Amino acid sequence: MKLIVNIISDTSGYATEQIVKVSLSQFNVETITNIYSDIRDEKSLEDILNFIIETGDNFIIYHSFQDSKMNAYINKFCELNDISYVDLTGYSIRTISNKINIKPKNTFSSESLYESNRFKTLNALDFAIKYDDGKNFSSLKTCDIALIGVSRSSKTPISIYMASKGYKVCNIPILLNASLPEELFEIDSKKIVGLTIDKNILKSYRDERLKSLNLFGKSQYSDIRIIQKELDHAKAIMDDLGCVIIDVTNRSIEETSDIIINHIKSMKGEKND
């Protein structure tokens, strides 16, 4: 028996996914997990729910919405269609309400939670961790920026730093003998930033990486000829995508991130600081 778990969230869905993983670990059952993240309006939610019904068979829905209207909508839909579901946010609110014997407000302040700096930062950090180094491409279309580059070109630290500024960044490694995800070629090339670096500097980074892993001797990973091939291969892909290319050689993480952020702002027609 195969169980399909559909996670629907108005954030990245990362926290909900971890809860689901812990729960599923208690059962010896084959599962497929689908994540629908950053769902902020009822029309999108309705389309997803109808799609799940049309394409799914043995499935369950986990959801976590901070908007009470969205929360009520999906619960009602599931009940009317006899769908098994877990309402994480609603369960938490009801439990607190019963404990303190106070009804929840079911209203939100004039400042949207989604626009608060704290929310943006936490959501962006969740996003950066989940989509680090090509781990997952399911929400590539919802990122603010997709970083591409060879190994040790600073993709991960830049992703985390930018996440601390509230930007959702995924990063994708370019490898010599591996294909890139189709999703990368489907998004706006203006959202893609290619990172390149001097081959000798890159070799020194990779040498240090190997030392930290207690690996000594010759390795293709730090072979200058292989590194040059990787960089040439990456440059060809970046040119094909038509994306912005930034040389990170001798640039700090902060400096590179500022260049990318200014690129994002100019892309959106915003003024740079």
C-alpha angles and dihedrals in degrees: 000000000000121000121204113208115198116196115197120184143158088225131045091293090226096127092047090050091056091052090049092050092053091048094047091049087073092064133064095221134124111247141184117202121205119188123202106186137184094023105166107160136054094238092059090045092050092050092051094048092049090048091052091051093047097047104029134078117172101024145139130201127224115189139176117187124169092195108085092211093054090045092052092045096056093043091052092046092051093048094049092049096041093242121161109236143166117216103199099178094042092048091052093048093047092049092052091045092052092046097052095028094232125126116238117251094232087201134100133220120259088258106078113237089222091060097048114112092231092054093047092050096048092045092047092049090051088050094048093050094047096047098038119137097354096305095141136004100186094109101031090123092060097054123107092218136010113206118204130184146114123292115292094018091126097260097139100045090046090050092052094045092050090047088058085060092052100260121135107227131176122187129208125195120226110220128184098235102029131086123233121240116272089230090069090064092048099059127079108281088222087071092056121087121187119210120207132175142188110278095230093050089047090051090054090051091050092047089055091048092054091048091052088056091048091244115144136175131045118338133174086223090071099026106126092217092053090045090055090051090050092050092047090048091049092048091053091052093047091050090049091052091046092225132151113271122208124191105220094188109134090353122126121234089249094051094049091046091052090054090051093046091051087050090053091049093049089048089056093043093249124142117255119235 
